[in-house]
Amino acid sequence: MTGIKNSSNLRSMVKLTSSQARVMAFIRSFSKQYGFPPTRGEIAQHFKWASINSATQQIGLIAKKGHIKLIPGIARGIVIL
């Protein structure tokens, strides 16, 4: 099977919208600065969103596009891929 890669090594990252890219940049920056990812509340506060649900929606879409992995039940359960 020449030319076929292991499917577990393939990561199909879909391009982020400009808003999602800003959130992703914040997650990267925060993680680099503090050594752990931000909470949804910290993301909402940074972008001055009235609701944590806005942050939850954005990171959910970023995860669906393959840029991060979410660990359910953990406040800082964001893993950058």
C-alpha positions in Angstrom: 0.0 0.0 0.0 2.5 2.6 -1.2 1.5 6.2 -0.6 -1.2 5.5 2.0 -0.6 7.1 5.3 -1.8 5.9 8.7 -5.2 7.6 9.1 -4.5 8.2 12.8 -1.7 10.5 11.8 -3.8 12.5 9.4 -5.3 15.6 10.9 -7.9 17.4 8.7 -7.7 21.0 9.9 -10.4 23.2 8.4 -9.6 26.9 8.0 -10.9 29.0 10.9 -13.1 32.1 10.5 -11.4 35.4 11.5 -13.3 35.3 14.8 -12.3 31.7 15.5 -8.7 32.6 14.6 -8.7 35.4 17.2 -9.9 32.9 19.8 -7.3 30.3 18.8 -4.6 33.0 19.0 -5.7 33.9 22.5 -5.8 30.3 23.6 -2.2 29.8 22.2 -0.9 33.0 23.8 -2.6 32.4 27.2 -1.3 28.8 27.2 2.2 29.9 26.4 2.2 32.7 29.1 0.6 30.7 31.9 1.5 27.1 31.0 -2.2 26.0 30.9 -5.2 26.9 28.7 -7.8 29.5 29.6 -11.2 28.6 30.9 -14.3 29.5 28.9 -14.9 32.3 31.4 -11.5 33.8 30.8 -12.0 33.6 27.0 -15.4 35.4 27.3 -13.9 38.0 29.6 -10.9 38.6 27.2 -13.3 39.2 24.3 -15.8 41.1 26.5 -18.6 38.7 25.6 -21.6 38.9 27.9 -22.0 35.1 28.0 -19.7 32.2 28.6 -21.9 30.4 26.0 -20.3 32.5 23.3 -16.9 31.1 24.3 -18.2 27.6 24.5 -19.7 27.9 21.0 -16.5 29.3 19.5 -14.2 26.6 21.0 -16.6 23.9 20.0 -16.4 25.0 16.4 -12.6 25.3 16.6 -12.5 21.7 18.0 -14.8 20.5 15.2 -12.3 21.9 12.7 -9.5 19.9 14.3 -7.4 22.7 15.9 -8.0 21.8 19.5 -9.3 18.9 21.5 -11.8 19.4 24.3 -11.7 17.2 27.4 -15.2 17.1 28.9 -15.8 17.9 32.5 -12.5 19.8 33.0 -12.5 23.7 33.3 -9.2 24.0 31.4 -9.8 21.0 29.2 -8.5 22.5 26.0 -5.6 20.7 24.2 -3.9 22.5 21.3 -3.3 20.0 18.4 
